Amino acid sequence: MAQSNQNQTLDRGLTALELIAFAEAPPSIDELAGMLDVHRSIAYRIVRTLEEHGYVDRPAHGRCVPGERLTALGRHARVPLQAAALPELTALAEDLGMTAFIVTRVGDEAVTLESVEPRTTAAHIAYRPGNRHAIDRGAPGLALLAGSAPRRRERREVAEARRRGWATSSGEVIPGLASVASWVRGPRDDVVAAIACVFLAAADVDLDEAGRRVRTAAEAVARAIGGPAADPHPSRSEP
């Protein structure tokens, strides 16, 4: 029973960290209690413990924000991937004249880690780190799914992306915006991220050209982090 209680406490603490780290606005203790479905006193004890270890801060407004230790931990964990992606994102943004970004999977969501805006265009779309959306919507999410083995009842667009090596979508995450993306494999041959570009859905974009360019960037990032360049046609090996 004691072990079970410890596991539940750890689970709540980790869940609280995720909620605070990815919240659109810093939650209060009461709001966090509601999200965790626990009494306010329990939420308070969790936050106080996280504060003591430097993972959470509560400034003058009393709301919960990521602490310096959590920020440092996140930077340390993501540096190899982001460091490898940054030059590729920069080149991709300039080549296509679009904002390029990298996302990773957190639960059932695709979360933006880093983005680079083109410097030579008169106007472009800002797509900031921290943006998140459902894993089964939008080209980045579809790419994350397409890089993995086929699953029952998956969207037709996922299977199509798996065949050609890149995914595309329009208006699924933000009305009026479209995106193209491809997956990145890590050292263990698992999908660790997706490289993507976002543009106005009404823009005259050669999707095949953009898709191939994004695929090339994703393969370059995979090689840089010690992973294999993903097979652009993995469905050929399906039984």
C-alpha positions in Angstrom: 0.0 0.0 0.0 2.9 2.4 0.8 4.5 1.7 -2.5 1.1 2.3 -4.3 0.8 5.7 -2.5 4.3 6.6 -3.4 3.7 5.8 -7.1 0.5 7.9 -7.0 2.3 10.8 -5.5 5.1 10.6 -8.1 2.5 10.3 -10.9 0.7 13.4 -9.6 4.0 15.3 -9.3 5.1 14.5 -12.8 1.7 15.3 -14.2 1.7 18.6 -12.3 5.1 19.4 -13.9 3.8 18.8 -17.4 0.7 20.9 -16.7 2.7 23.8 -15.5 5.4 23.5 -18.2 3.0 23.4 -21.1 0.1 25.6 -19.8 -0.9 28.5 -22.0 -1.2 30.6 -18.9 0.4 29.9 -15.5 -2.2 28.0 -13.4 -3.1 28.9 -9.8 -3.1 26.3 -7.0 -6.8 26.0 -7.3 -6.7 25.5 -11.1 -4.0 22.9 -10.8 -6.0 21.1 -8.2 -8.9 21.0 -10.7 -6.7 19.7 -13.5 -5.3 17.0 -11.2 -8.7 16.2 -9.7 -7.4 16.5 -6.2 -8.1 18.6 -3.1 -6.4 22.0 -3.0 -4.3 20.9 0.0 -2.8 18.0 -2.0 -2.1 20.3 -5.0 -0.4 22.8 -2.6 1.8 20.1 -1.1 2.9 18.9 -4.6 3.7 22.5 -5.6 5.6 23.2 -2.4 7.7 20.1 -2.9 8.4 21.0 -6.5 9.3 24.6 -5.3 11.8 23.2 -2.8 13.6 21.4 -5.5 13.6 24.4 -7.9 11.3 22.8 -10.5 8.4 25.3 -9.9 8.3 29.0 -9.0 5.4 31.1 -7.7 6.2 34.8 -8.3 4.3 37.6 -6.7 1.1 36.8 -8.5 1.1 33.3 -6.9 0.6 31.3 -10.0 2.8 28.4 -10.9 5.6 28.8 -13.5 8.5 26.5 -14.5 11.4 26.9 -12.1 15.0 27.5 -13.2 16.0 23.9 -12.5 13.2 22.5 -14.7 14.2 25.0 -17.5 17.8 23.9 -17.2 16.9 20.2 -17.2 14.8 20.7 -20.3 17.6 22.6 -22.1 20.0 19.8 -21.2 17.7 17.0 -22.4 16.9 18.8 -25.7 20.3 20.3 -26.6 21.5 17.5 -28.9 18.3 17.4 -30.9 17.8 21.2 -31.1 21.5 21.8 -31.8 21.4 19.4 -34.7 18.1 20.9 -35.9 18.9 24.6 -35.8 21.2 24.8 -38.9 18.8 22.7 -40.9 15.8 24.8 -39.8 17.7 27.9 -40.7 18.5 26.6 -44.2 15.0 25.3 -44.7 13.4 28.6 -43.7 15.6 30.5 -46.2 15.2 28.0 -49.0 11.4 27.9 -48.8 10.8 31.4 -47.5 8.6 29.8 -44.7 8.9 29.5 -40.9 10.5 26.2 -40.1 10.1 24.4 -36.8 10.8 21.1 -35.0 8.2 19.3 -32.9 8.3 16.3 -30.6 5.6 14.1 -29.2 4.4 14.6 -25.6 1.6 12.2 -24.8 -1.0 12.6 -27.5 0.2 16.1 -28.5 2.8 17.5 -30.9 4.8 20.2 -29.1 7.0 22.8 -30.9 10.6 22.8 -29.5 12.2 25.4 -31.8 11.3 27.6 -34.7 13.2 29.7 -37.2 11.7 32.5 -39.3 13.0 33.4 -42.8 15.0 36.6 -42.9 14.6 37.5 -46.6 10.8 37.6 -47.0 8.7 40.7 -46.7 6.2 38.8 -44.5 6.1 35.5 -42.8 4.2 33.5 -40.1 5.4 33.4 -36.5 5.2 30.0 -34.9 6.5 30.0 -31.4 8.1 27.2 -29.3 5.5 25.8 -26.9 2.7 25.6 -29.5 0.9 22.3 -29.2 -1.8 20.4 -30.9 -3.4 16.9 -31.1 -1.0 14.3 -32.5 -3.6 13.2 -35.2 -4.1 16.7 -36.6 -1.7 18.9 -38.6 1.2 17.8 -40.8 3.7 17.7 -37.8 1.5 15.3 -35.9 0.7 13.2 -39.0 4.5 13.0 -39.7 5.2 11.8 -36.2 2.6 9.0 -36.7 3.7 8.2 -40.2 7.3 7.5 -39.1 6.1 4.7 -36.9 4.6 1.3 -37.8 1.1 1.2 -39.3 -1.7 1.0 -36.8 -5.3 0.0 -37.2 -7.8 2.7 -38.0 -5.1 5.3 -38.7 -6.0 8.2 -40.9 -5.6 7.7 -44.6 -3.3 10.8 -44.6 -0.9 9.0 -42.3 -0.5 6.0 -44.6 -0.1 8.4 -47.5 2.6 10.3 -45.7 4.4 7.0 -44.9 4.5 6.1 -48.5 5.9 9.4 -49.9 8.0 10.4 -46.9 6.2 13.6 -45.8 2.9 14.8 -44.6 0.8 17.9 -45.4 -2.4 19.4 -44.0 -4.4 22.6 -44.4 -6.5 24.4 -41.8 -6.5 21.5 -39.3 -4.6 23.3 -36.5 -5.1 27.0 -37.4 -7.6 28.1 -40.0 -6.0 29.6 -43.0 -2.6 28.0 -42.4 -1.1 24.9 -44.0 2.0 22.9 -43.2 4.3 20.2 -44.5 6.4 17.9 -42.3 8.6 14.8 -42.1 9.8 12.7 -39.2 13.2 12.3 -37.6 14.5 9.0 -36.4 16.8 8.8 -33.3 19.7 6.5 -32.4 17.4 3.7 -31.5 15.6 3.9 -34.8 12.5 5.5 -33.1 10.7 8.6 -34.2 12.0 11.4 -31.9 10.7 14.5 -33.8 9.3 16.0 -36.9 10.7 18.9 -39.1 8.0 21.1 -40.5 7.2 24.4 -42.4 4.1 26.5 -42.1 2.6 28.8 -44.7 -0.6 30.4 -45.8 -3.0 27.9 -47.2 -3.9 30.2 -50.1 -0.2 30.6 -51.1 1.0 29.1 -54.3 3.3 26.4 -53.0 4.7 23.4 -54.8 3.9 20.8 -52.1 6.0 18.1 -53.8 9.1 20.3 -53.8 8.5 21.5 -50.3 7.9 18.0 -49.1 11.1 16.7 -50.6 13.0 19.6 -49.1 11.6 19.0 -45.6 12.4 15.3 -46.0 16.0 16.1 -46.8 16.2 18.3 -43.7 14.7 15.6 -41.5 17.2 13.0 -42.7 20.1 15.4 -42.1 18.9 16.0 -38.5 18.6 12.2 -38.0 22.2 11.6 -39.2 23.4 14.4 -36.9 22.0 12.8 -33.8 23.2 9.4 -34.7 20.0 8.0 -36.1 19.4 6.4 -39.5 18.0 8.5 -42.3 14.3 7.4 -42.3 13.2 5.3 -45.3 10.9 7.6 -47.3 9.0 4.5 -48.4 8.7 2.3 -45.2 5.4 0.8 -46.4 7.4 -1.2 -48.9 8.5 -3.5 -46.1 5.0 -4.1 -44.9 3.7 -7.7 -45.2 
